[in-house]
Amino acid sequence: MNEMPEFAEKAIKFLEEKKAENIVILDLREVANIADYFVVATAANAPHLKALGDGMQRLCKNEHYHESRHAGSGESGWVIADYDGVMIHVFSFEMRNLYDLEKLWKDAKRVEL
């Protein structure tokens, strides 16, 4: 993961430590201009999703990523953190299947953890 931005590496480590499931990293640099990377993960349930979203906000605050943007909640089924070309998407199982970002961005390279 040495070419990935520091924010992506720290967010992935956080998600792994907090037991997010099925973490996938998509390198969008050659296929899109909306972001360089998507990190997609699944939360076990609504409280877990809320905790992951709150934790991502704390991570950004603690690491001084002041320009980061956050949206979503445990109840919405999707939370997102966006900073400097990296979008971290954490979904409920149902919302991940509905939006299916991996299929939508199937031309993006997958980055191995």
MIROGU-368607 format. One record per residue (C-alpha): residue number from 1; x negated, y, z. Coordinates in steps of 0.5 Angstrom, whole numbers. Each point is the difference from the previous one (the first is absolute). Layout:
# residues N
NUM|X|Y|Z;
...
END
This chain:
# residues 113
1|0|0|0;
2|-6|5|0;
3|2|4|-6;
4|7|1|3;
5|1|7|4;
6|-1|0|7;
7|8|1|2;
8|2|-6|-4;
9|-5|-4|4;
10|2|2|6;
11|7|-1|-1;
12|-1|-7|-3;
13|-4|-1|7;
14|6|3|4;
15|5|-4|-4;
16|-4|-7|1;
17|-1|1|7;
18|8|2|1;
19|2|-6|-3;
20|3|3|-7;
21|1|-6|-4;
22|-2|-1|-8;
23|-4|6|-1;
24|-2|1|-7;
25|-4|5|-3;
26|1|3|-7;
27|-5|4|-3;
28|4|5|-5;
29|-6|4|-2;
30|0|-3|-7;
31|8|0|-1;
32|3|6|4;
33|-1|7|2;
34|4|0|6;
35|-5|-3|5;
36|-7|-4|-1;
37|3|-5|5;
38|6|-3|3;
39|0|-5|6;
40|6|-4|1;
41|2|-3|6;
42|6|-4|3;
43|2|2|8;
44|4|-6|3;
45|6|4|2;
46|2|7|1;
47|-3|1|7;
48|-7|-2|-3;
49|1|4|-6;
50|1|6|5;
51|-6|-2|4;
52|-4|0|-7;
53|3|7|-2;
54|-2|3|6;
55|-7|-3|1;
56|-1|2|-7;
57|1|7|2;
58|-4|0|6;
59|-6|-3|-4;
60|1|6|-5;
61|0|5|6;
62|-6|-4|4;
63|-4|0|-6;
64|2|7|-2;
65|3|-1|-7;
66|4|6|1;
67|2|0|-7;
68|4|-7|0;
69|7|0|-1;
70|5|-5|3;
71|7|-2|-1;
72|5|-6|2;
73|2|-3|6;
74|1|-7|3;
75|7|1|-2;
76|-1|2|-7;
77|-4|-7|-1;
78|-6|4|-3;
79|-5|5|2;
80|-6|3|-4;
81|-6|3|2;
82|-3|4|-6;
83|-7|3|1;
84|-5|2|-5;
85|2|-5|-6;
86|2|-5|5;
87|7|-2|1;
88|1|-5|6;
89|7|-3|-1;
90|3|-5|5;
91|7|-3|-1;
92|5|-4|3;
93|0|-7|-3;
94|7|2|-4;
95|-3|7|-2;
96|-6|-3|-3;
97|3|-5|-4;
98|5|5|-2;
99|-5|5|-3;
100|-6|-5|-2;
101|-5|5|0;
102|-5|-6|-2;
103|4|-2|-6;
104|1|8|-2;
105|-7|1|0;
106|-2|-7|-3;
107|-5|3|-4;
108|-4|2|6;
109|-6|-3|2;
110|1|-4|7;
111|-6|1|5;
112|-2|-6|4;
113|0|2|8;
END
